[in-house]
């Protein structure tokens, strides 16, 4: 997706060979026009899949998920990283390790918001080691729902998450695939081909 790649090149900051900071438009401050384009692209890619729910994880996956849900005309459910006082029982739960935060969280979704009748599109901002996506897929499995696929805004293809999911037969649609982060520069899959 060209507008996303251009935004990454213009505003993304390479902090190390593994960390790309995109907080000026995706996961701290949000560019609503770009998010609308991202939502439209996910909806286009999954238009034939009869999605009934979009599932994401708080907080950075919410903006692209809401935009995709708007275009698809379906509810968006986000897994909470901490149980709230109102989420007392009857929930699905999975453990997720965050590479950037270096911590493991339990994520939860109320059983009333995801059922075996649903066909689910999982969306997240980044795919690196695949922990968040795997946790969300586990929640879909616990619900007995059908997984349509995983939509990723930015995939770090040099890390194992995407490969591991695809080897399991899971459909992964990434809008920008980063091949490398080095010397302050982002290289996308397909550059210099």
ChimeraX attribute file (.defattr): number of C-alpha atoms within 10 A of each C-alpha:
attribute: neighborCount
match mode: 1-to-1
recipient: residues
	/A:1	13
	/A:2	9
	/A:3	13
	/A:4	18
	/A:5	19
	/A:6	11
	/A:7	15
	/A:8	22
	/A:9	16
	/A:10	9
	/A:11	14
	/A:12	20
	/A:13	18
	/A:14	20
	/A:15	14
	/A:16	13
	/A:17	14
	/A:18	15
	/A:19	15
	/A:20	21
	/A:21	16
	/A:22	19
	/A:23	15
	/A:24	15
	/A:25	19
	/A:26	22
	/A:27	17
	/A:28	12
	/A:29	11
	/A:30	16
	/A:31	15
	/A:32	14
	/A:33	10
	/A:34	17
	/A:35	21
	/A:36	18
	/A:37	17
	/A:38	23
	/A:39	25
	/A:40	20
	/A:41	18
	/A:42	26
	/A:43	23
	/A:44	13
	/A:45	12
	/A:46	19
	/A:47	13
	/A:48	8
	/A:49	14
	/A:50	14
	/A:51	22
	/A:52	20
	/A:53	25
	/A:54	27
	/A:55	29
	/A:56	29
	/A:57	24
	/A:58	16
	/A:59	15
	/A:60	18
	/A:61	22
	/A:62	23
	/A:63	24
	/A:64	28
	/A:65	32
	/A:66	24
	/A:67	23
	/A:68	29
	/A:69	24
	/A:70	17
	/A:71	17
	/A:72	21
	/A:73	14
	/A:74	15
	/A:75	17
	/A:76	22
	/A:77	22
	/A:78	24
	/A:79	24
	/A:80	19
	/A:81	19
	/A:82	12
	/A:83	16
	/A:84	9
	/A:85	7
	/A:86	6
	/A:87	13
	/A:88	9
	/A:89	10
	/A:90	11
	/A:91	18
	/A:92	20
	/A:93	21
	/A:94	19
	/A:95	18
	/A:96	19
	/A:97	16
	/A:98	15
	/A:99	15
	/A:100	10
	/A:101	7
	/A:102	7
	/A:103	9
	/A:104	13
	/A:105	14
	/A:106	15
	/A:107	23
	/A:108	24
	/A:109	25
	/A:110	19
	/A:111	16
	/A:112	10
	/A:113	15
	/A:114	24
	/A:115	18
	/A:116	13
	/A:117	11
	/A:118	20
	/A:119	21
	/A:120	25
	/A:121	28
	/A:122	27
	/A:123	33
	/A:124	26
	/A:125	23
	/A:126	22
	/A:127	25
	/A:128	23
	/A:129	22
	/A:130	22
	/A:131	17
	/A:132	26
	/A:133	25
	/A:134	19
	/A:135	21
	/A:136	28
	/A:137	24
	/A:138	16
	/A:139	24
	/A:140	24
	/A:141	15
	/A:142	17
	/A:143	21
	/A:144	15
	/A:145	18
	/A:146	18
	/A:147	19
	/A:148	21
	/A:149	20
	/A:150	27
	/A:151	31
	/A:152	24
	/A:153	23
	/A:154	22
	/A:155	27
	/A:156	25
	/A:157	20
	/A:158	18
	/A:159	17
	/A:160	13
	/A:161	20
	/A:162	25
	/A:163	17
	/A:164	14
	/A:165	17
	/A:166	11
	/A:167	10
	/A:168	8
	/A:169	10
	/A:170	16
	/A:171	15
	/A:172	19
	/A:173	19
	/A:174	23
	/A:175	20
	/A:176	21
	/A:177	23
	/A:178	23
	/A:179	17
	/A:180	18
	/A:181	20
	/A:182	14
	/A:183	10
	/A:184	12
	/A:185	16
	/A:186	19
	/A:187	15
	/A:188	18
	/A:189	16
	/A:190	9
	/A:191	8
	/A:192	6
	/A:193	4
